[in-house]
Amino acid sequence: MASTTHEPTSCCVVKKEPLLVKPSEPISTSFCVMRKDPLLVKPSAPIPRHDLFLSTIDNYTALENFTHTLYVYRPIAVAPPNSNCPDPVSVLKQSLARTVVFYYPLAGKIMRYDPDRSLRITFNSDEEDIGVPFLEAAVLDCDLSSLNYMDGEITSVAKEFIFYNQPPINKDDQEPYHPLRLQVTVFPCGGFIIGMSILHSIVDVFGAAQFFKALAELAGGKVEPSVIPVWERERLIVNIMPDEEKAVCNNNNNNSQPNNLPESQHLSSELINECVDISSDGIKRLKLKLATELGDNVTTFEALSSYIWRSRFKALEFNPDDKTVFVMMVGLRDRLDHPKLPKGYYGNSFILSSPIFVIGRDLVEGPLSKMVKLIKETKNICSQPEFIRRSLSSSERTRSENIGTILKSRGGVMFATDWRSAGIREEENFGWGGCVNIVPVPYNMIGNNNLCVLLPPLRLDNSNKDGVKVFIGLPKVAMDKFKQEIHALHQ
């Protein structure tokens, strides 16, 4: 299906300014992306052909969206030693064909089944339709350094590097679709960007990282992944509890409903997404101050998520008498004994914490250590097996009602998640050196003002190797104010 020459299919033209871009500033150069016709990468060996059920968590309606991630690889001076595969596109296509033999569900299609609208992986389609859609692209008129290795404000250009040729998923549609797509974009400098689009219903961030690591390992010449994938979604399929067991703990005993939350006056303006750097020195000072106030140790996640929550609220200029909500993703991989998840499990393995409701004035004017304490207490409660069991049971009953209500809130809720320990390491490479940047892209491709992601810093800056990069979406005017709050940590 692939054509023999590149054909220009889109141009990304932003403001015509100098090519050298400083960190955390908008990418401001013009470039064209040349795309070949997409092809379907088939498994390199026969795979099982039976329907697969998903877990209770996988079937959260809110997770049925694509998670797009950019993996940015800098150029190197020495050419790859594999003379048979002299370019990253060829290496990746061959590696992908071998990797999906182990991760064969990703070569099938997602199908929605009545009466409960649950999802399944199916292989009932035509043999020619089994595989992973793959798109080869090239940028001919600028280098990765001109795009600041996709660091900073990436809203205007990110989707150029994602194989995103479909509208958002229609959850009333019965048409099956592929759960994984890849785009590889090469640059004249020798660097390249891998854009991975994978359905959140199939993997969480740890599962996606496990798959990506396997892709890199097989590209590097391994016969099989160092971690063999395990499906076994039945381990997290739960039964619905009796009515008297419906209640799930709310750590601060607040029965306020999230749909009563305010909207920021700035949300009518265009949302932008940016990666904002926080220095290691700033983090150390913040943690020391909070630990002194609390008389207890404070983790980087607890310190930064509380500070970001407050900074975001101030930047959006909510009324201080309004309520605001903090929700975090609580991982289950190391917290479950019955059922114990096996090594290699790559399905969704997290729950949403109880929402922490506070009055804005308490968040902005009160001691930040009080917010850290609430986050600590919530995390401890939500990590208990009984809470997890009740939460999963409640999710099986209502499936999407609670999270759907929260997700409709514009600005009043902040979701926090931490990708720093997800498993992508610098030495995991495709023969061209390590990944220097990992950038999430909002599922709707136009911005997301609810989500905050903690990421490892850009790996080209050794001076900040212990720092943290915060991915966040805000209106432009609010983003400027948010960065001022973050800058205060560095003083």
Secondary structure as a PSIPRED ss2 file (coil, helix, strand):
# PSIPRED VFORMAT (PSIPRED V4.0)

   1 M C   1.000  0.000  0.000
   2 A C   1.000  0.000  0.000
   3 S C   1.000  0.000  0.000
   4 T C   1.000  0.000  0.000
   5 T C   1.000  0.000  0.000
   6 H C   1.000  0.000  0.000
   7 E E   0.000  0.000  1.000
   8 P E   0.000  0.000  1.000
   9 T E   0.000  0.000  1.000
  10 S E   0.000  0.000  1.000
  11 C E   0.000  0.000  1.000
  12 C E   0.000  0.000  1.000
  13 V E   0.000  0.000  1.000
  14 V C   1.000  0.000  0.000
  15 K C   1.000  0.000  0.000
  16 K C   1.000  0.000  0.000
  17 E C   1.000  0.000  0.000
  18 P C   1.000  0.000  0.000
  19 L C   1.000  0.000  0.000
  20 L C   1.000  0.000  0.000
  21 V C   1.000  0.000  0.000
  22 K C   1.000  0.000  0.000
  23 P C   1.000  0.000  0.000
  24 S C   1.000  0.000  0.000
  25 E C   1.000  0.000  0.000
  26 P E   0.000  0.000  1.000
  27 I C   1.000  0.000  0.000
  28 S C   1.000  0.000  0.000
  29 T C   1.000  0.000  0.000
  30 S E   0.000  0.000  1.000
  31 F E   0.000  0.000  1.000
  32 C E   0.000  0.000  1.000
  33 V E   0.000  0.000  1.000
  34 M E   0.000  0.000  1.000
  35 R E   0.000  0.000  1.000
  36 K C   1.000  0.000  0.000
  37 D C   1.000  0.000  0.000
  38 P C   1.000  0.000  0.000
  39 L E   0.000  0.000  1.000
  40 L E   0.000  0.000  1.000
  41 V E   0.000  0.000  1.000
  42 K C   1.000  0.000  0.000
  43 P C   1.000  0.000  0.000
  44 S C   1.000  0.000  0.000
  45 A C   1.000  0.000  0.000
  46 P C   1.000  0.000  0.000
  47 I C   1.000  0.000  0.000
  48 P C   1.000  0.000  0.000
  49 R C   1.000  0.000  0.000
  50 H C   1.000  0.000  0.000
  51 D C   1.000  0.000  0.000
  52 L E   0.000  0.000  1.000
  53 F E   0.000  0.000  1.000
  54 L C   1.000  0.000  0.000
  55 S C   1.000  0.000  0.000
  56 T C   1.000  0.000  0.000
  57 I C   1.000  0.000  0.000
  58 D C   1.000  0.000  0.000
  59 N C   1.000  0.000  0.000
  60 Y C   1.000  0.000  0.000
  61 T H   0.000  1.000  0.000
  62 A H   0.000  1.000  0.000
  63 L H   0.000  1.000  0.000
  64 E C   1.000  0.000  0.000
  65 N C   1.000  0.000  0.000
  66 F E   0.000  0.000  1.000
  67 T E   0.000  0.000  1.000
  68 H E   0.000  0.000  1.000
  69 T E   0.000  0.000  1.000
  70 L E   0.000  0.000  1.000
  71 Y E   0.000  0.000  1.000
  72 V E   0.000  0.000  1.000
  73 Y E   0.000  0.000  1.000
  74 R C   1.000  0.000  0.000
  75 P C   1.000  0.000  0.000
  76 I C   1.000  0.000  0.000
  77 A C   1.000  0.000  0.000
  78 V C   1.000  0.000  0.000
  79 A C   1.000  0.000  0.000
  80 P C   1.000  0.000  0.000
  81 P C   1.000  0.000  0.000
  82 N C   1.000  0.000  0.000
  83 S C   1.000  0.000  0.000
  84 N C   1.000  0.000  0.000
  85 C C   1.000  0.000  0.000
  86 P C   1.000  0.000  0.000
  87 D C   1.000  0.000  0.000
  88 P H   0.000  1.000  0.000
  89 V H   0.000  1.000  0.000
  90 S H   0.000  1.000  0.000
  91 V H   0.000  1.000  0.000
  92 L H   0.000  1.000  0.000
  93 K H   0.000  1.000  0.000
  94 Q H   0.000  1.000  0.000
  95 S H   0.000  1.000  0.000
  96 L H   0.000  1.000  0.000
  97 A H   0.000  1.000  0.000
  98 R H   0.000  1.000  0.000
  99 T H   0.000  1.000  0.000
 100 V H   0.000  1.000  0.000
 101 V H   0.000  1.000  0.000
 102 F H   0.000  1.000  0.000
 103 Y C   1.000  0.000  0.000
 104 Y H   0.000  1.000  0.000
 105 P H   0.000  1.000  0.000
 106 L H   0.000  1.000  0.000
 107 A H   0.000  1.000  0.000
 108 G C   1.000  0.000  0.000
 109 K E   0.000  0.000  1.000
 110 I E   0.000  0.000  1.000
 111 M E   0.000  0.000  1.000
 112 R E   0.000  0.000  1.000
 113 Y E   0.000  0.000  1.000
 114 D C   1.000  0.000  0.000
 115 P C   1.000  0.000  0.000
 116 D C   1.000  0.000  0.000
 117 R C   1.000  0.000  0.000
 118 S E   0.000  0.000  1.000
 119 L E   0.000  0.000  1.000
 120 R E   0.000  0.000  1.000
 121 I E   0.000  0.000  1.000
 122 T E   0.000  0.000  1.000
 123 F C   1.000  0.000  0.000
 124 N C   1.000  0.000  0.000
 125 S C   1.000  0.000  0.000
 126 D C   1.000  0.000  0.000
 127 E H   0.000  1.000  0.000
 128 E H   0.000  1.000  0.000
 129 D H   0.000  1.000  0.000
 130 I C   1.000  0.000  0.000
 131 G C   1.000  0.000  0.000
 132 V E   0.000  0.000  1.000
 133 P E   0.000  0.000  1.000
 134 F E   0.000  0.000  1.000
 135 L E   0.000  0.000  1.000
 136 E E   0.000  0.000  1.000
 137 A E   0.000  0.000  1.000
 138 A E   0.000  0.000  1.000
 139 V E   0.000  0.000  1.000
 140 L C   1.000  0.000  0.000
 141 D C   1.000  0.000  0.000
 142 C C   1.000  0.000  0.000
 143 D C   1.000  0.000  0.000
 144 L H   0.000  1.000  0.000
 145 S H   0.000  1.000  0.000
 146 S H   0.000  1.000  0.000
 147 L H   0.000  1.000  0.000
 148 N H   0.000  1.000  0.000
 149 Y H   0.000  1.000  0.000
 150 M H   0.000  1.000  0.000
 151 D C   1.000  0.000  0.000
 152 G C   1.000  0.000  0.000
 153 E E   0.000  0.000  1.000
 154 I C   1.000  0.000  0.000
 155 T C   1.000  0.000  0.000
 156 S C   1.000  0.000  0.000
 157 V C   1.000  0.000  0.000
 158 A H   0.000  1.000  0.000
 159 K H   0.000  1.000  0.000
 160 E H   0.000  1.000  0.000
 161 F H   0.000  1.000  0.000
 162 I C   1.000  0.000  0.000
 163 F C   1.000  0.000  0.000
 164 Y C   1.000  0.000  0.000
 165 N C   1.000  0.000  0.000
 166 Q C   1.000  0.000  0.000
 167 P C   1.000  0.000  0.000
 168 P C   1.000  0.000  0.000
 169 I C   1.000  0.000  0.000
 170 N C   1.000  0.000  0.000
 171 K C   1.000  0.000  0.000
 172 D C   1.000  0.000  0.000
 173 D C   1.000  0.000  0.000
 174 Q C   1.000  0.000  0.000
 175 E C   1.000  0.000  0.000
 176 P C   1.000  0.000  0.000
 177 Y E   0.000  0.000  1.000
 178 H C   1.000  0.000  0.000
 179 P C   1.000  0.000  0.000
 180 L E   0.000  0.000  1.000
 181 R E   0.000  0.000  1.000
 182 L E   0.000  0.000  1.000
 183 Q E   0.000  0.000  1.000
 184 V E   0.000  0.000  1.000
 185 T E   0.000  0.000  1.000
 186 V E   0.000  0.000  1.000
 187 F C   1.000  0.000  0.000
 188 P C   1.000  0.000  0.000
 189 C C   1.000  0.000  0.000
 190 G C   1.000  0.000  0.000
 191 G C   1.000  0.000  0.000
 192 F E   0.000  0.000  1.000
 193 I E   0.000  0.000  1.000
 194 I E   0.000  0.000  1.000
 195 G E   0.000  0.000  1.000
 196 M E   0.000  0.000  1.000
 197 S E   0.000  0.000  1.000
 198 I E   0.000  0.000  1.000
 199 L E   0.000  0.000  1.000
 200 H C   1.000  0.000  0.000
 201 S C   1.000  0.000  0.000
 202 I C   1.000  0.000  0.000
 203 V C   1.000  0.000  0.000
 204 D C   1.000  0.000  0.000
 205 V H   0.000  1.000  0.000
 206 F H   0.000  1.000  0.000
 207 G H   0.000  1.000  0.000
 208 A H   0.000  1.000  0.000
 209 A H   0.000  1.000  0.000
 210 Q H   0.000  1.000  0.000
 211 F H   0.000  1.000  0.000
 212 F H   0.000  1.000  0.000
 213 K H   0.000  1.000  0.000
 214 A H   0.000  1.000  0.000
 215 L H   0.000  1.000  0.000
 216 A H   0.000  1.000  0.000
 217 E H   0.000  1.000  0.000
 218 L H   0.000  1.000  0.000
 219 A H   0.000  1.000  0.000
 220 G C   1.000  0.000  0.000
 221 G C   1.000  0.000  0.000
 222 K C   1.000  0.000  0.000
 223 V C   1.000  0.000  0.000
 224 E C   1.000  0.000  0.000
 225 P C   1.000  0.000  0.000
 226 S C   1.000  0.000  0.000
 227 V C   1.000  0.000  0.000
 228 I C   1.000  0.000  0.000
 229 P C   1.000  0.000  0.000
 230 V E   0.000  0.000  1.000
 231 W C   1.000  0.000  0.000
 232 E C   1.000  0.000  0.000
 233 R H   0.000  1.000  0.000
 234 E H   0.000  1.000  0.000
 235 R H   0.000  1.000  0.000
 236 L H   0.000  1.000  0.000
 237 I C   1.000  0.000  0.000
 238 V C   1.000  0.000  0.000
 239 N C   1.000  0.000  0.000
 240 I C   1.000  0.000  0.000
 241 M C   1.000  0.000  0.000
 242 P C   1.000  0.000  0.000
 243 D H   0.000  1.000  0.000
 244 E H   0.000  1.000  0.000
 245 E H   0.000  1.000  0.000
 246 K C   1.000  0.000  0.000
 247 A C   1.000  0.000  0.000
 248 V C   1.000  0.000  0.000
 249 C C   1.000  0.000  0.000
 250 N C   1.000  0.000  0.000
 251 N C   1.000  0.000  0.000
 252 N C   1.000  0.000  0.000
 253 N C   1.000  0.000  0.000
 254 N C   1.000  0.000  0.000
 255 N C   1.000  0.000  0.000
 256 S C   1.000  0.000  0.000
 257 Q C   1.000  0.000  0.000
 258 P H   0.000  1.000  0.000
 259 N H   0.000  1.000  0.000
 260 N H   0.000  1.000  0.000
 261 L C   1.000  0.000  0.000
 262 P C   1.000  0.000  0.000
 263 E E   0.000  0.000  1.000
 264 S C   1.000  0.000  0.000
 265 Q H   0.000  1.000  0.000
 266 H H   0.000  1.000  0.000
 267 L H   0.000  1.000  0.000
 268 S H   0.000  1.000  0.000
 269 S C   1.000  0.000  0.000
 270 E C   1.000  0.000  0.000
 271 L E   0.000  0.000  1.000
 272 I E   0.000  0.000  1.000
 273 N E   0.000  0.000  1.000
 274 E E   0.000  0.000  1.000
 275 C E   0.000  0.000  1.000
 276 V E   0.000  0.000  1.000
 277 D E   0.000  0.000  1.000
 278 I E   0.000  0.000  1.000
 279 S C   1.000  0.000  0.000
 280 S H   0.000  1.000  0.000
 281 D H   0.000  1.000  0.000
 282 G H   0.000  1.000  0.000
 283 I H   0.000  1.000  0.000
 284 K H   0.000  1.000  0.000
 285 R H   0.000  1.000  0.000
 286 L H   0.000  1.000  0.000
 287 K H   0.000  1.000  0.000
 288 L H   0.000  1.000  0.000
 289 K H   0.000  1.000  0.000
 290 L H   0.000  1.000  0.000
 291 A H   0.000  1.000  0.000
 292 T H   0.000  1.000  0.000
 293 E H   0.000  1.000  0.000
 294 L H   0.000  1.000  0.000
 295 G C   1.000  0.000  0.000
 296 D C   1.000  0.000  0.000
 297 N C   1.000  0.000  0.000
 298 V C   1.000  0.000  0.000
 299 T C   1.000  0.000  0.000
 300 T H   0.000  1.000  0.000
 301 F H   0.000  1.000  0.000
 302 E H   0.000  1.000  0.000
 303 A H   0.000  1.000  0.000
 304 L H   0.000  1.000  0.000
 305 S H   0.000  1.000  0.000
 306 S H   0.000  1.000  0.000
 307 Y H   0.000  1.000  0.000
 308 I H   0.000  1.000  0.000
 309 W H   0.000  1.000  0.000
 310 R H   0.000  1.000  0.000
 311 S H   0.000  1.000  0.000
 312 R H   0.000  1.000  0.000
 313 F H   0.000  1.000  0.000
 314 K H   0.000  1.000  0.000
 315 A H   0.000  1.000  0.000
 316 L C   1.000  0.000  0.000
 317 E C   1.000  0.000  0.000
 318 F C   1.000  0.000  0.000
 319 N C   1.000  0.000  0.000
 320 P C   1.000  0.000  0.000
 321 D C   1.000  0.000  0.000
 322 D C   1.000  0.000  0.000
 323 K E   0.000  0.000  1.000
 324 T E   0.000  0.000  1.000
 325 V E   0.000  0.000  1.000
 326 F E   0.000  0.000  1.000
 327 V E   0.000  0.000  1.000
 328 M E   0.000  0.000  1.000
 329 M E   0.000  0.000  1.000
 330 V E   0.000  0.000  1.000
 331 G E   0.000  0.000  1.000
 332 L C   1.000  0.000  0.000
 333 R C   1.000  0.000  0.000
 334 D C   1.000  0.000  0.000
 335 R C   1.000  0.000  0.000
 336 L C   1.000  0.000  0.000
 337 D C   1.000  0.000  0.000
 338 H C   1.000  0.000  0.000
 339 P C   1.000  0.000  0.000
 340 K C   1.000  0.000  0.000
 341 L C   1.000  0.000  0.000
 342 P C   1.000  0.000  0.000
 343 K C   1.000  0.000  0.000
 344 G C   1.000  0.000  0.000
 345 Y E   0.000  0.000  1.000
 346 Y C   1.000  0.000  0.000
 347 G C   1.000  0.000  0.000
 348 N C   1.000  0.000  0.000
 349 S C   1.000  0.000  0.000
 350 F E   0.000  0.000  1.000
 351 I E   0.000  0.000  1.000
 352 L E   0.000  0.000  1.000
 353 S C   1.000  0.000  0.000
 354 S C   1.000  0.000  0.000
 355 P C   1.000  0.000  0.000
 356 I E   0.000  0.000  1.000
 357 F E   0.000  0.000  1.000
 358 V E   0.000  0.000  1.000
 359 I E   0.000  0.000  1.000
 360 G H   0.000  1.000  0.000
 361 R H   0.000  1.000  0.000
 362 D H   0.000  1.000  0.000
 363 L H   0.000  1.000  0.000
 364 V H   0.000  1.000  0.000
 365 E H   0.000  1.000  0.000
 366 G C   1.000  0.000  0.000
 367 P C   1.000  0.000  0.000
 368 L H   0.000  1.000  0.000
 369 S H   0.000  1.000  0.000
 370 K H   0.000  1.000  0.000
 371 M H   0.000  1.000  0.000
 372 V H   0.000  1.000  0.000
 373 K H   0.000  1.000  0.000
 374 L H   0.000  1.000  0.000
 375 I H   0.000  1.000  0.000
 376 K H   0.000  1.000  0.000
 377 E H   0.000  1.000  0.000
 378 T H   0.000  1.000  0.000
 379 K H   0.000  1.000  0.000
 380 N H   0.000  1.000  0.000
 381 I H   0.000  1.000  0.000
 382 C H   0.000  1.000  0.000
 383 S C   1.000  0.000  0.000
 384 Q C   1.000  0.000  0.000
 385 P H   0.000  1.000  0.000
 386 E H   0.000  1.000  0.000
 387 F H   0.000  1.000  0.000
 388 I H   0.000  1.000  0.000
 389 R H   0.000  1.000  0.000
 390 R H   0.000  1.000  0.000
 391 S H   0.000  1.000  0.000
 392 L H   0.000  1.000  0.000
 393 S H   0.000  1.000  0.000
 394 S H   0.000  1.000  0.000
 395 S H   0.000  1.000  0.000
 396 E H   0.000  1.000  0.000
 397 R H   0.000  1.000  0.000
 398 T H   0.000  1.000  0.000
 399 R C   1.000  0.000  0.000
 400 S C   1.000  0.000  0.000
 401 E H   0.000  1.000  0.000
 402 N H   0.000  1.000  0.000
 403 I H   0.000  1.000  0.000
 404 G H   0.000  1.000  0.000
 405 T H   0.000  1.000  0.000
 406 I H   0.000  1.000  0.000
 407 L H   0.000  1.000  0.000
 408 K H   0.000  1.000  0.000
 409 S C   1.000  0.000  0.000
 410 R C   1.000  0.000  0.000
 411 G E   0.000  0.000  1.000
 412 G C   1.000  0.000  0.000
 413 V E   0.000  0.000  1.000
 414 M E   0.000  0.000  1.000
 415 F E   0.000  0.000  1.000
 416 A E   0.000  0.000  1.000
 417 T E   0.000  0.000  1.000
 418 D E   0.000  0.000  1.000
 419 W C   1.000  0.000  0.000
 420 R C   1.000  0.000  0.000
 421 S C   1.000  0.000  0.000
 422 A C   1.000  0.000  0.000
 423 G C   1.000  0.000  0.000
 424 I C   1.000  0.000  0.000
 425 R C   1.000  0.000  0.000
 426 E C   1.000  0.000  0.000
 427 E C   1.000  0.000  0.000
 428 E C   1.000  0.000  0.000
 429 N C   1.000  0.000  0.000
 430 F C   1.000  0.000  0.000
 431 G C   1.000  0.000  0.000
 432 W C   1.000  0.000  0.000
 433 G C   1.000  0.000  0.000
 434 G C   1.000  0.000  0.000
 435 C E   0.000  0.000  1.000
 436 V E   0.000  0.000  1.000
 437 N E   0.000  0.000  1.000
 438 I E   0.000  0.000  1.000
 439 V E   0.000  0.000  1.000
 440 P E   0.000  0.000  1.000
 441 V E   0.000  0.000  1.000
 442 P C   1.000  0.000  0.000
 443 Y C   1.000  0.000  0.000
 444 N C   1.000  0.000  0.000
 445 M C   1.000  0.000  0.000
 446 I C   1.000  0.000  0.000
 447 G C   1.000  0.000  0.000
 448 N C   1.000  0.000  0.000
 449 N C   1.000  0.000  0.000
 450 N C   1.000  0.000  0.000
 451 L E   0.000  0.000  1.000
 452 C E   0.000  0.000  1.000
 453 V E   0.000  0.000  1.000
 454 L E   0.000  0.000  1.000
 455 L E   0.000  0.000  1.000
 456 P C   1.000  0.000  0.000
 457 P C   1.000  0.000  0.000
 458 L C   1.000  0.000  0.000
 459 R C   1.000  0.000  0.000
 460 L C   1.000  0.000  0.000
 461 D C   1.000  0.000  0.000
 462 N H   0.000  1.000  0.000
 463 S H   0.000  1.000  0.000
 464 N H   0.000  1.000  0.000
 465 K C   1.000  0.000  0.000
 466 D C   1.000  0.000  0.000
 467 G C   1.000  0.000  0.000
 468 V E   0.000  0.000  1.000
 469 K E   0.000  0.000  1.000
 470 V E   0.000  0.000  1.000
 471 F E   0.000  0.000  1.000
 472 I E   0.000  0.000  1.000
 473 G E   0.000  0.000  1.000
 474 L E   0.000  0.000  1.000
 475 P E   0.000  0.000  1.000
 476 K H   0.000  1.000  0.000
 477 V H   0.000  1.000  0.000
 478 A H   0.000  1.000  0.000
 479 M H   0.000  1.000  0.000
 480 D H   0.000  1.000  0.000
 481 K H   0.000  1.000  0.000
 482 F H   0.000  1.000  0.000
 483 K H   0.000  1.000  0.000
 484 Q H   0.000  1.000  0.000
 485 E H   0.000  1.000  0.000
 486 I H   0.000  1.000  0.000
 487 H H   0.000  1.000  0.000
 488 A H   0.000  1.000  0.000
 489 L C   1.000  0.000  0.000
 490 H C   1.000  0.000  0.000
 491 Q C   1.000  0.000  0.000
